[in-house]
Amino acid sequence: MMQFELTKEIIREIKDNIAKQHQKAILEVLRDIHPADIADIIDELNLEEAVYIFKIVDKEKKSDVLTELDEDSREKVLNALSSKEIAEEIDDLETDDAADIIAELTDDKKEEVISQIEDTDHAKDIVDLLRYPEDTAGGLMGKELVKVNENWSMLRCVKEMRDQAQEIDIVHTVYVVDEENVLKGILSLKSMLTTSTKTPVKEIYNDNIIYVKTNEKDEEVAKIMQKYDLIVVPVVDELGHLVGKITIDDIVDVIKDEADRDYQMAAGISEDVEASDTIFKLTKARLPWLLIGMLGGLGAATIINHFESGLKTYSSLIIFIPLIQATAGNVGVQSAAIMVQAIANNSLNNEIVKRLLKELTLGLVNALALASIFLIISQVFFQTDLKIALTIGVALSTVIILAAIIGTFIPLFLHKRGVDPAVATGPFITTSNDVFGILIYFIIAKLILGF
């Protein structure tokens, strides 16, 4: 299938052809491109145009296009389709994708769509998946898999696998279960090809298997698959029964969503939002952190006001307030980002004290380097009084060390309290370090200069 590049010219051409009802010309454009590219086209259209394109798409691609659409476009399309039409598309989808789409419908429409699905086994599997929270392994998994009984001979095993594989697009792994459907292991292709047809499965399967339980959080599943380089992982219930599998494409979505959430948290956005959301929702997500930043700024202003008399005597101290605040904020965010990454990757390995000492040492080295550079610049370019320059240099060093400690400690503290440590890397760290930085700056200035 050819690689497709979506351009403004293509969108304009498709819009013109829709307006003129030139269906043949549109199908000519869509014929050789991937469902994901068709979804990208639909995402650029208005409601009427999107529904028109979706309804004329080749039947073999239509279900895949539906899963590739972004949430807003899919909602538009689904609202324009009848329950029967949705059921027809879902009938061709794997159970995990079908469950994801049905979960977006209203309760009444869910029941209507499920009742219209012709394959009753498929419908039962979808209903089963809808029972699980979407952020768990149960909510991620699909029901399509190939499994064999440990007591079967290789001859029967191959026959049963052929029957099961007819209903599955891709066979990733062959799972071995017992009479109670308890997961026992996996069966390799090499073992099947090199073993006598009379040999029972239980003599050759590999029982060294990694699995997850249905209630495992999606983030933990992602970490497990990443750690062990898995493209698929089986899912079992509390009793060890094999109930489904999770493939890498589902986990890529989880990783992307988590990265988006962490990025938003680090930027001071408290909810999962998108640019297309309402002004109210966007304001609700951003305003709390903006208020925190404002309160931090007021706190810094109060500190400056408290030392107003000293600033009248040493007015040159005012010039370097932005330097103290910016340096403190940057050092804190750097330390916090490294710590959040270590927590996310589970790479701390009970080395918290060691990590704190390392950041403290790093902060000390950075402090000495930056303070030295500042002293040279202050004398060469600003001709600052040496005593004041030394005061600022000492304050800068102290602020850098403290900011490194705060940036390292706060993510650990939040993590221990069950709070997402990603919240520490944005306005939280920046604001707190701004305030503490200014306070330390003036305390040191008062001690050295005596105002």
GIDA-V680799 format. One line per field, one symbol per residue. ss: DSSP state (~ for helix, > for strand, _ for the rest). psi: psi as a letter, one per 20 degrees, with the letter a starting at -180 (. if undefined). burial: I if it has 9 or more other ideal C-beta (glycine too) atoms within 8 Angstrom, else O. A space follows every 50 residues. Layout:
# GIDA-V680799
ss->???
psi->???
burial->???
This chain:
# GIDA-V680799
ss->_______~~~~~~~~~~~~___~~~~~~~~____~~~~~~~~~___~~~~ ~~~~~~__~~~~~~~~~~__~~~~~~~~~~__~~~~~~~~____~~~~~~ ~~~___~~~~~~~~~~___~~~~~~~~~~~_____>~~~~_>___>>>>_ __>~~~~~~~~~~~~________>>>>____>>>>>>_~~~~~______> ~~~__>____>>>___>~~~~~~~~~~____>>>>>____>>>>>>>~~~ ~~~~~~~~~~~~~~~~____________~~~~~~~~~~~~~~~~~~~~~~ ~~~~~~_~~~~~~__~~~~_~~~~~~~~~~~~~~~~~~~~~~~~______ _~~~~~~~~~~~~~~~~~~~~~~~~~~~~~_____~~~~~~~~~~~~~~~ ~~~~~~~~~~~~~~~~____~~~~~_~~~~~~~~~~~~~~~~~~~~~~~_ _
psi->pqppoprhgggggggghghikmhghghhhigjqqhhhghhghhirrgggg hggghiqphhigghgghiqrggghggghhiqrhggghhghhiqqhggghg ghhirrgghgggghhipgohgggggghghihqqikrhhhhqqiorpqqph iqrhghggghhgghhhjpgpogqoqprahjkpphbqpqhghhhjqqiipq hiiiqojnqprqqhjpqhhhgghghggjlqiqpqpqahjjpoiaqprhhh hgggggggggghggghikoirorrhirqhgggghhhgghhgggghghhgh hggghhkhhhhhgmhihhhjghgggggggggghgggggggghghjkjglk kggghghghggghgghggghggggggghhghilqphggghghgggggggg gghggghhgghgggghjjqoihiiichgggghhgghggggghgghhggik .
burial->OOOOOIOOOIIOIIIOIIOOOOOOOIIOIIOOIOIOIIIIIIIOIOOOII IIIIOOIOOOIIIIIIIIIOOOIIIIIIOOIOIOOIIIIIIOIOIIIIII IIIIIOOOIIOIIIOIIOOOOIIOIIIOIIOIOOOIIIIIIIIIIIIIII OIIIOOIIOIIOOIIOOIOOOOIIIIIIOOOIIIIIIOOOIIOOIOOOII IIOIIOOOIOIIIIOIOIOIIIIIIIOOOIOIIIIIOOOOIIIIIIIIOI IOOIIOIIOIIIOIIIOIIOOOIOOOOOOOIIOOIIOOIIOIIOIIIOII OOIIOOIOOIIOOIOIIOOIIOIIIOIIIOIIIIIIIIIIOIIOOOOIOO OOOOIIOOIIOIIIOIIIOIIIOIIOIIIOOOOIOOOIIIIIIIIIIIII IIIIIIIIIIIIOIIOOOOOIIIIIIIIIIIIIIIIIIIIIIOIIIOIIO I
